[in-house]
Amino acid sequence: MHHPGQLIGRRVFLSALLLPAVPVASAPAVWPMFRGASPRQMGLAEGRLAANPKLAWKAKTTAAISSSPVADDKRVYVGSMDMSIYAFERATGKQAWALKTKGEIEAPPTLVGDALVVGSADGFLYCLDAARGTIRWKYKTDDKIAGAANAVAAPKGGGHWLVVGSYDAKVHCVDLKTGKPQWTFETGNYVNGAPAISDGKVIFGGCDGTLYVLRLLDGKRIGGVDIQSYIAGSAAVDGALAYVGHYGNEFVCANVVSGSVVWTYKDKAFPFFSSPAVTADRIIVGSRDRRLHCLDRRTGKALWTARTRGKVDSSPVICDGKIVVGSEDGRLYLFDLKSGKEVWSYQIGKPVLSTPAVLDGQIYIGSDDGYLYAFRA
């Protein structure tokens, strides 16, 4: 276990090693993972965002989309419950390719350079050529994969490692180039969310009620916090602190170094499935109580709540002082980060469980109606 004071320098070093796909420019040309560009899963997007976006296009799959899209400068990629992973042209929404698997794809895909990685309910993690949709390799787990793979620079030199949870109750670490396992770690129940990676640690919650801390290098458990309830969503991690909601109707801030809960937020008796977005001083998370909650990051006290007309399982993304989030009420919303006031909404009409990708001021999100939607200024 590292002393917290040692982490600062290492964090700078690690972030320099992270995804090669994230340029230094003010607005990135890629939204590579379910929660944005950082393996710490903070849910933050750079650039401007129009207060009144317009529908640019919608692209059809043949079943519900609960998967969350990712995007590079040319294409948007998303899984569908029709068992296929799709690539659509960002400019037009025209289908570039589709690949059929043997199970529904609710897991968000992950982009690493020219590779696209996605898990399926058939138990396989697929690595595809992002431009063509051809399979480079597939890695077998023993049950469905519902969460995104996280990608990080391999700790032992070149290349990237992928870390993904499965309903086989394990977390798997796989080499991006070869598809060969580096390690696996067994928990007591399903792993539904995407693991966060920060400071050489892998942090994730399981349906066995534990927030786990593993060493990235070898998958050995080096800490954890007993949450005592299913953790279905993904944690956001900053330094020693992890932020995550759970099925016991609470949202917690946990210190993964000391193994203690720093604060707990509880309001109504409804679970949190949504993964949080975290700024320097605020946390935004959706709840099954049909509201979006804004908490003070230091204390866990509510600053405001914003109402929708359905469960908010979609995970919010913060961009340009606004929050982008979907709701089971069939709408996509923009809320003001400071006040929680609704800035804009778009009536899709079917539940929106997908999490938005926000890139260059554009928003991409899937819906239960089987369409991927693109909005821009």
Secondary structure, 3 states (H helix, E strand, C coil): CCCHHHHHHHHHHHHHHCCCCCCCCCCCCCECECCECCCCCCCECCCCCCCCCEEEEEEECCCCCCCCCEECCCEEEEECCCCEEEEEECCCCCEEEEEECCCCCCCCCEEECCEEEEECCCCEEEEEECCCCCEEEEEECCCCCCCCCEEEECCCCCCEEEEEECCCCEEEEEECCCCCEEEEEECCCCCCCCCEEECCEEEEECCCCEEEEEECCCCCEEEEEECCCCCCCCCEEECCEEEEECCCCEEEEEECCCCEEEEEEECCCCCCCCCCEECCCEEEEECCCCEEEEEECCCCCEEEEEECCCCCCCCCEEECCEEEEECCCCEEEEEECCCCCEEEEEECCCCCCCCCEEECCEEEEECCCCEEEEEEC
